[in-house]
Amino acid sequence: MPLITIEAGKMPDDVRIKLMKKLTEVSAEITGIAEDSFWIFVKELGPDSTMIGGKTLAEVVKEREGK
C-alpha cells in the first residue's frame, strides 16, 4: 500500500479533495498500482506553526503584504 503525504497550508475542502484524487489517479497511472491501494494524507499547517528565517509564516505573509 503506497503512502503519499503532503504538507501544505490550509486549503478549502474542495481543493484538498481534488488534490488527493488527482494524486491518486496520476500515481496509479505512473506506477501501474491500483488506485484503491493508495493512501493519501494531507497535513495542513497553520501560519503560526511554520517558521521561515526565525519568523512565523503569519509574520512573513504580513510583511510581504505590506510591501
Secondary structure by P-SEA (a helix, b strand, c coil): cbbbbbbbccccaaaaaaaaaaaaaaaaaaaccccccbbbbbbbbcccccccccccaaaaaaaaaac
